[in-house]
Amino acid sequence: MREAWEEARARIAIDALLAVYSVPRISQVQLIYRATLAEPGFEPGPESLEVVLFDWDEIPWTELAFPSVKWALDEYRSRLGQAVFAPGVNPPGMVGDLF
């Protein structure tokens, strides 16, 4: 919730833990949550220049900053319609170095 506010001035409602990713090269474990906008509106926060919502087919895949963003989007898509599920983990063989 804090990251959504800092990056996009968005108020969100967390629904579920979507995935837990390990990125050893930067000593991080990333917890990724599935959420919805709790209220309308968003704008760039102090850590962002621009924020935009995209339809799935419009996501600029080659411009994503981190491999874990693609992993999370793929995980989200695979869980559509599922209320209960085990959180995802790194895709096989992926450690966050390359897409």
N, C-alpha and C positions, 0 to 999 in steps of 0.2 A: 504494500500500500504506500509505503514511504517513497519507493522508487517511482511509482506511477505519479505521485504528487510532484516529486522533484523534477522529473523529466518532462511531464506533460500536463501538470496542473490538473490531473484527472483524479476524481474520486471514484474508487472501485469497490466492488463487493467480491471478495474471494469466494470461489465455489469449491475448489479442490486443489490438492497438491498434484500438479500435472506430471512433473519429472524432477529427478535428482541427477545432476550431471557432475562428473568429476573432470577437472581440467588441471592435470598435474603440473604442466609447464609454468602455470602461474599460481600454483598452490591454492586452487579454489574448488569448493564444492558449491554448486549453484542449485538453489531450490527455486523451481519455476512453478508458479501457480496459475490456474485457470480462473479468470475473473470476468466480470462485466462492468460496464460503466454504471456507477450507482446513481449518477445524476448527469444530465446532459452538459456538454461543454468540455473543452480542453484547449490548452494553448501552450506554447513553449514555456518551460520553466527556466530557472537560472542555468541549467546544465544543457539546454537544447537551443538550437537555432530555429528548428522547424519541427512540427509534429503533424502527422497526417494519418487518416484512416484509409486503408486500402481494401478493395474487394480482393478475394483470393487470387484471381487471375491477373491482378495488377501489382502484386507484390514485386518490388524490384530485387529479385533473388540475388543478382550479382553485386548488389550494393550493400547487402547485409554485413554489419561490422564484425560479427562473431559467429563461428560455426554453431554454437549452442542456440542462437536465435533460430537458425534453420531447423535444428533438431526439435526445438520447442514448437515451432509452427507445424512441422510434420506430425509431432505427437498430438497436438491439438486436433488436427484434421482427422487423425486416426481414432480419436475418442469422441467425435461428434455423436450426440445422442446417448452417450453412456453416462449415467449418474454416478456409478460406483466403478472404480477400476484401480489397479495397482499403479503407482507412479512409474513412468518410463525412466530409462537410464540411457547412458551413452549408446548410440548405435554401435553395432559390432565393429570392433577395430578402430573406433574413433576416440581420440583423446583430446580433441580441441585444437589440433595443429593445422588441419586443412579441412576444407569442405568435403 
